[in-house]
Amino acid sequence: MPRRVENDLPKAKISASSLKQTFKIFQYAGNHRWKFFVGLIFLALTSASALAFPKLLGMLVDCAREKDAGQAANLALTLGGILFLQAIFSFFRLSLFVNFTENTLANLRLSLYGNLIKLPMTFFSQKRVGELNSRLTADISQIQDTLTTTLAEFLRQFVLIVGGVIFLAIISPKLTLMMLSIVPLVAVAAVIFGKFIRKYSKNTQDKIAESQVIVEETLQGISNVKAFANEWYEINRYDQKIREIVQIAIKGGLYRGYFASFIILCLFGSIVSVVWFGVTLIISGEMQNIGDLISFVLYSIFVGASFGGIADLYSQLQKAIGATERVFELLEETPEAIKSVPQSDIPKIKGDVMFRDVAFSYPSRKEIQVLKNVNFTADFGQKIALVGPSGTGKSTIASLLLRFYDIESGTIAIDGKDISQYDLETLRGNMSIVPQDVILFGGTIRENIAYGKPEATQTEIETAAKRANAYDFINSFPEKFETIVGERGIKLSGGQRQRIAIARALLKNPAILILDEATSSLDSESEKLVQEALEVLMEGRTSLIIAHRLSTIRNADKILVLDKGEVVEQGTHAELINVENGLYRSLSTLQFS
């Protein structure tokens, strides 16, 4: 499906409430607000000087009839001065609006990102990343274009329409009525016709994009195409799409031809009509001279062009108001109470964990209870393993311990204190998680390890790398700890990424460690190195190990077996393997048979 472009952004109705919401953007201008209002003054000066131009040009033409060279020279100099002033006014208008906009939007972007990143997991579980990214890109870009150019241009066109009509009425009321009955209608019709043609062009682009999808899919899966001998099938599929493009493009060409004919006949015809009627007024003596007619024609062109342009500008303003409303919807979301606290300043906890009668359903799926009356304890230093079929709530237990979500009923306590009574910095600052799919950020290895403790020294980072079995492979790179890992860590192997994550967790020195399938996707050699690093990591802290591969948790102090959201068995490996018809025994038999 073709990616939505900025011009496809939805519009919002312009009303008192939507305008009030939009004006909130000035809260982010800070001490740059004055630049916007001074820019409006220069906008007014630009429009006023533009309106003086046709009148003075008409007077200059009349100098030819009166053979007044001195007056002609003065008027020419005046027109040159007006053009010079317009250039100055336009420069200050644009530079002030751009300065105001960039500073305001920088504050808005920072506030939006800052609020977004502090929102609870319940919010992210119901929103798509692409949609949120669009708020930071497409919507902000729409607001940027509007504040920089669209708003100023809309106001300028409005002034030109009102001012132009006033000057037209002063020159000739009769001719003004005749012009207003033709030119604006033709201009608006041209805009509507133009939008229709643009829509047709967009349909053509969409079809071309769809045809490119076919090419991309076919080339990516070329081995399957050849394995099934489906080359002719794919050629026919592409041929059908190409034929659709041709038909739409030909029809679009016809409409563009109609549009060109319309412009020649109607738009230029309306100008000829105005000039003809003006000439008859001069002949009858109702209009004084040819200069007034020249001024009238220029004002008519101003008014007609402004009528044509203001419709599209109004549409852009509607999109900007819609974009502003969506941005402020995110800004008004309630964030988690998270303060900026250095890792070294976070109070340390011991790490005794207790789950008592815990029940939970995800906010997006209230009807499905993921956990039901879960009970277990994990004393300081113990290794607690969570096993069971997929979808039984193992990872959910980890999410609840981190307080990504709040439980429906029951109690989760750490060191005998309900986790809701801990501030989030203390709670999460005493935990680390090593997931199955490690996400590294696009910076250096050093930065990724230091993510567990941003204020860590180089010595601390190197010590953590050594304990995580990562030091040797890091030093094998030419840039060593300054090696760029690439987006999501793609320049590193799975085992290397895992060991970076372990080093990160070691540096943080958590009281509670969560291992979520930490070795399940590794080859045997990488698993051995990672398992050794994990053993070091689990020393002297409470560890919660989520595992599918039961061989990795045989030495756990306690194994919890979950099924359908409940703890159905618990004990050591030796105890559970001997339970007749037990789930753990059944899972072990499946894996080791």
N, C-alpha and C positions, 0 to 999 in steps of 0.2 A: 504494500500500500504506500503511495507517495507520501513523503513526509510533509506535514502541514507547514506552510510558509507563513511569514508574518502577515501577508495580505489577507490570509484566511482567518485571522483572529475574529472572534465573535464581537458584535457591536452591543452597546448598551443604550437604552433610551436616555436622552438628556432631560433630566428633571431636577427639581430643587434638591432632592435628597442625594441624587447621584453627583450633582455639582458640589454639594457640601462635603461629600466623601472625597471627591477629587481634590478640593482645596486643602485637605489634610497634608498633601504633599509638601506644602510650604513649611510644615513643622520640621522638615528635614533640611531646609535651606540654611538654617543657622544664621550667621552674620553675612550671608551672601544674598539675602532676600532683596536688598535694595537694588541689586543689579537687574533684577527682573523689572522693577517699576521704572528705573531709569531707561531700560531698554524699550519699555512701552512709550516713553516720551519721544525717543528717537524714532520709533515706529510711526507715531503721529506726525512727526516732522517730515518723515519720508513720504507718507501718504499725501500730506498737504502740498509739498513741493511737486509731487507727481500731478496733482490736480491743477496746479498753476500752469503746467507745461502746455496743454492744448490751447488754452486761452492766449498765451503769449505767442505761440506759433501762428495762430490765426491773425493776430495783430501784425506779426512780421510779414505775412503774405499780403496784408492790406497796404503795407508800405510800398509795394510794387505799383499798386493802382495810384497811390498819391505821390509816387516818385520822391519819397522822403528818405534819402540815403542816411542822413544823420540818425533819424528815428530807428531805421532798420539796424544800424550798427549798435545802437543802445540796446535794442531788443535782443539782438544776437548775443551781446555780452551778458545780458540778464539771463538768457537761456543757458549760456555756458556756465554762469555762476550757479544757477539752479542745479544743473547736472553735477557740478563740483560738490555742492552742498549735499545732494542726494547720495553721492558716493561716500562722503564722510558720514552722513546719517546712517547709511546702510552698514558701513563698517562697524560703527559703534553698536548698532542694533544687534547685528549678528554676533559680534564678539562678546557682548554682555549677556545675551541669551545663552550662548554656548557655555560661558563661564558659570552662569547661574545653574544651568542644567547639569553640567558635569559634576559640580560640587554637591548639588542636591541629590543626584542619583547615586553618587558614591556613598553618601550617608544612608540612602534608602537601601542600596544593595547590601551594605554591611549590616544594617538592622534586620533586613529580611533574612539574610544567611544566618546571622547570629540567633534570631528567633527560631528559624527552621531547624537548626542543628540541635537546639535545646528542647524541641518538642518530644513528647513521650512516644514510646514504641507503638502505643495504640493508634497514634496518628499515622505513622508510617505503614502500619499493617493495612490501612484502608486507602492509601494513596500510592499512585505509581510514580516511580522515579522520573520518568519522562515528563509527566505532568508538572512535577515540582520544578524540574530543570527549566521547563518552558516559562514558569513564572519569573525565573531569574534571567532568562535570555529574551524570549520573544516579547513578553509583556513589558519588561523594563525597556527594551529597545523601542517598542511602540511609544511608550511615555517619553523616551529620549527624543525621538523624531518630532513628537508633538510639541514639546517644550522648546526645542531648538528652532523649528521652522514652521510646522503646521499651524500652531496657534497664532503666531505673528502674521503668517500669510493669510489666515482666515480673517483676522481683524483688518488687515490692509485691504483685502478684497471688499470687505463690508464697507469700509470708509470710502473706497473708490466708487462703489455702487451708489451710496447715499449722496456723496459729494458730486459725483458725475451727473446724477439725475437733477440735482439742484442747479448745477451750471447749465444743463440742457434746458431746463424750464426757463432760466433767465434769458437764454439766447432766443428760444422760440417755443412757446407752449404748444402750438399746433404741431410742429415737427416732433416735439418730445412725445406727444400722445401717439403719433404715428409710429415713432421708433419703438416705444414701449409695447406697442401692440404686435411688433414683429420680432425685433432682435432678441429679447430675453427668451421668448418661446422657442426660437430657432436654436439658441445657445443651449437651453435645457434639453431640447430634443437631441442635439448633437451629443450631449453628455450621456443621456440614456442609451442612445445608439452605440456610443463608444464603449459603455459598460457591457452591453450585450456582446459586442465583438471580443472584448477582453475575456469574457466568460467562455466564449467559444475557443479562444486561443488556449485558455487554461485546460479545457477538456482535451485538446490536442496534446498538451504537455503531459497530462495525466495518463493518456493512452500510451505515449512514448515511454513514460516511466514504467508502465505495466509491461511493455514489450521488453524493456531492459531487465526487469525481474525474471522474465522467462530465460533470457540469455544468461543471466547470472546463475540462476538455479541449474540450468543445463550444464554450464561449464564447471560449476562446483561439483555436480554429481555426474560428471562425464563417464566415470567408470560404471555407474549403474545404467546409464543410457546405452552404453556399448554392450554391457552384459546382457541386457534385455533386447538388444538389437532394435532399439526404438528411435534411431536417428530420424527416420521419415516421420514418425509421430511428432517429434519435437519441431521438425521443420514445418510441418503442417500447422502446429499450434502457433508458431511464430508468424507464419504466413497469414493466418486469420487475423492476428492482432495488427499486423502491418496494413492489411486491407482496411480495417476499421480506422486506422490513423489517416489513410489516404482519403477515405470518404468524408471524415470530419474536417480535414484540412481543406479539401476542395470546397465544401460547403462554407467554411470560414472565409475562404478566398472570395466567394461570391458575395458574402455579407460585407467584406471590406470594400469590394467594388461598389456595392450599393451605398456604402458610407461615403466613399470618395465622390460619387455622383451627388449625394445629398449635400455635402459641403459646398461643392461647386454651384449647384443650383440654388439652394436655400440660403446659405450663409452669405455668399457673395451677392446673390440676388437681392437679399435684404439690404445690403449696403448700397447697391445700385438704386434700389427703391427710395432709400433715405436721401441719397444725393439728388435723385430726380425731383423728389418732392421739395427739397431745399432750393433747387434751381428755380422751380416754379414760384416759390415764395419770394425769391430775389427779384424775378421778372415782374411779379405783381406788386413789389415794393413792400411786402410784409416782413422781409428780412433785409437788413441794411446793406451788407456787403459780402463778398466772397470769403473774406477771412472768418466771418462768423460761421459760414458753412463748413470751412475746414476744421474749425474748433469743434463744431457740432459732430462731425464725422469721427474725429479722434475721441471725443467723449463717449460717443456711441460704441466705438470699438472697446474702450475701457470698460464700459458697463456690460457689454455683451461678453467680453472675455472673463470679467469678474463673476458674472452669473454662471458661466460655464465652469469656472474653477472652484467656486465656493461650495458647489454640491459635493464634489469629491473631498474637499477639505472638511466639510461637515461630517462626512462618512468616517474620515480619519479621526476626527474628534470623538465620535461615538466609540470607535475601537479603543482609543486612548482611555476614555472613561471606563469602559469595560475592563481594560487591562489594570487600571488603577484600583478598581473595586476588587479584582481577584488578588492583587498584591496585598491590599489591606486586609483581606480575609485571612491570609496567612499571618500577617503581622498581629492580628487580633486573637490568634490561637494562643491558648495558655501554655507557656513553656514549663518544663520541670524546674524546680528550685535548685539550680546548679550554680555554685560560686567558683571563681577562679582561685584554686588553692594549690600551691606546690605540693608535689607528692611527698616530700620530706616533712611537710607540716601536717599531714593527715594523721589523726590519732590511730594507733595500732589496736587491733582487736585480736583475741586469742584464736577463735575459729571453731567453736563448738556450734554445730548446726542442728536444728530440730524442726521437723515438719509434723504438725499435728492436725489431723482431719482436714487436710487441704483439698479444696475443690476449686476448679477453674474452667472457664470457657473463654475462648477468644472473643473480643468485642465484635469482630466481623462475622462470627459464627456462634451466636448466643445459644442456638438450639442444640449444639453438640458439646457435651461436657467432656473436656479433654482429660481432666484429672478428677478422681472421685475418692474422697476420704483417704488421702495419702498420708501415711505415718512412717517416720523413721528418724533416727538420730545419727549424727556423725560427730564423734568426739575429736578433739584436737589431735592432729597427726595421723588420723585414720585415713585409709584409702577405701572409699565407698564406690562400688561399681553399679551402674544402672544398665540392665540388659532387658531385652524383650523385642518382640516384632516391631516393625516400622509403624509409626503412628500411634504408639502407646503412651506418649507423653514424656519421654526421656529428656529431650531437649527443652521441653516446656518447663520442667523442674529447674533446669539451669537458668532459664529466662526469668522465672519467678524469684529465684535466689538473688539475681542481679536487680530485681525490681523493675524489669522492663514492663511488667504488667502487675496490677494489684489483684490479689486473690479474691474470690467470691465469698469464701467462708473458711474457717480454720485459722491456724496460726503458723507463721514461719518465724523462728527466733534464732538469733546468733548471740552466743554467750548469755543466753537466758533473756535477751531483750528483743522484743518484737521489731522486725526490720523496718516497719513503718516509722519507728521512733528514731532511727538513724537518719542523719542527713545523707543525701546521695553521694557527696564527696567521700565521706567516711566509709559508707557501705561499699561502693564500687572501687574506691581507692585501696581497699583491702582484698580485692579479688582480681584474678587474672583468668583469661580463657584462652585456650589453644584449640582452635576449631579444626575441622577436617579440611576445609577449603580456606587456607590462610590468605587473607587480603593484605598485601603490602602496598604502601603508598608509593607514588612515583618518584620519590627522592632517592637519597643514598642509603646504603646499608646502615651506616652510623645513625642516620635520622630515624630509620625504621626500628632499630633496637632501642634508641633513646625515647621512642614513643611511650614506653612504659614508665619513663622518668625523665622528662624533658630537660631537667637541670643536671643530669648525670655528667660526670667527668669522663674523659676519654679512657682513663684507667678502669673506671667502673664498667664502661661499655665493653672493653676488651676482656675483662674478667668474666662478664656474663657470656660473651661469645665463646670463651674457652670452656666454660662449664656446660655450654649447650652443644659442644662438639661442632661448633661453627667456625672457630678461629682459623683452622687450617685452610678450609676452602675459601674463606674471605681473603686471607693473605695470598692465595694463589692468583687472585685477580690483580691486574696491573695497578689499579687505583685503590686496591685494598678496601678499607672501610668507606672510602669516598666513591665506591662503585655505584653507578645509577642502576637501580633494580628494574626500571621500566614500569609501564602502567600495570597495576595489579601484581607486580613482581614477575612478569612473564619472562624476564631474562634469567631467572633462577629455576632450578628443578624443584619438583614437589618436596623432596627431602630437604633441600637447602632452605626453602621457604619455611618449612616446619621448624627447622633449627633456629632460624631468625626469630620466629614467633616465640620459641622457648627462651631464647636469650632475652627477648623483650619482657617476658613474664618473670624471668629470674631477676632482671634489673629492678622490676617493680617490687619484688620480694613480698608477694601477697600472703595473707593468712589463709585464704581459701583459694584453691586452684580448681578450675573446671577444664577437663579434657574431653572435647566433643569429637569422638571418632578420629583422634589425632594421628593415627597410623594406618587407617583403613585403606588409603589410596596409594600407598607406597610400595615400591619393590622390596625384596628381602634385604638387600644390602642397606638401603636407605632406612628401612624400618629398624634394623639393628642399631644404627647410629642414633636415630631419633628416640628409640626406646631407652637407650643408655642415658641420653640427655633428659628424658622424662623422669627417669629414676632419680637423677640428681635434683631435678626440679621439685619432685614430690616430697623430698626430705624435709621434715620439720614443719609441715603444713597440712591442713585438711584438704584432701583431694577427692573430687567428685568425677568419676571416670565413666563417660558414656561410651559404650562399646557394642559393636556387632560381632567382632572377632573375639571369641571367648578365650582364646589362647593368651590374650594380652592382660587378662584380669584374674588369672588363676590365683595370684598371690594377694588379691585384695582382702582387706580385713572383713569386709561385709559386701555381699552381692545382693542387690535388690532386683527382683524379677518383676517387670511390669507387664500387664496385659489389660487392654481396654481401659487404661487410665487408672488402674488399681495395682497396688503392690500385692502380688499373689504369693510370692515366696521371698524369703530372705535368709541369708546365712553365708557360710564360707563355701568355697568351691567343693571341698570334700563333703560337706553336709548336704548341699543341694544335689550333687551328682548321684547321691544314694536315695533321693526321694522317688518312690515308685510313682510312675505316670506323671512326674513333675515336669513343668514347662522347661526349666533350665536343663534338665536331663535330656529332654526331647531336642532342644536347640543344640546341645553338645553333640548328641548322636548325629544330627543332620550335618554338622560342620566337620566332625572328625571321622565319619564313617567312610 
